[in-house]
Amino acid sequence: MANTFSQIYLQFVFAVQNRQSLIPKEHKDELHKYITALVQTRKAKMLAINCMPDHVHLFVGFKPTIAISDFVKEIKVESNEFINNKNWIKGKFSWQEGYGVFSYSQSHIDAVIKYVLNQEAHHQKKTFRQEYLDLLEKFEISFEERFLFDFIE
């Protein structure tokens, strides 16, 4: 019987509702571990993760056993429930609608991992809005401004 072979590397970016800084630094490692387990449960491999206070970057070795939209939806729903069950914030936590997903070749793996892991330093020079617009431009993704995340500058 023939097997299915794939090599798909995807970077996912999604934001906290209203771009509020709600991901507590003291719980960042716990959230990383939880989201990593969610990714692995879906037969994907977490290559890098970084949860900023207002958005998340995931770099994943993706298996085509699930639709990308379902993958992101499930990660967001389950991590949203996890954060709310932990009562890390006053009120209700939720992710903003939508996400960005960007594909890379194997030759870019090391650079993308470094990029994801160095988000704190990166955001000292560039806002999340600038970063996201740069990604859309780099990947030549057309968009309408009204469909972007709600950015707070």
Secondary structure, 3 states (H helix, E strand, C coil): CCCCCCCEEEEEEEEEHHHCCCCCHHHHHHHHHHHHHHHHHCCCEEEEEEECCCEEEEEEEECCCCCHHHHHHHHHHHHHHHHHHHCCCCCCCCECCCCEEEEECHHHHHHHHHHHHCHHHHHHHCCHHHHHHHHHHHCCCCCCHHHCCCCCC
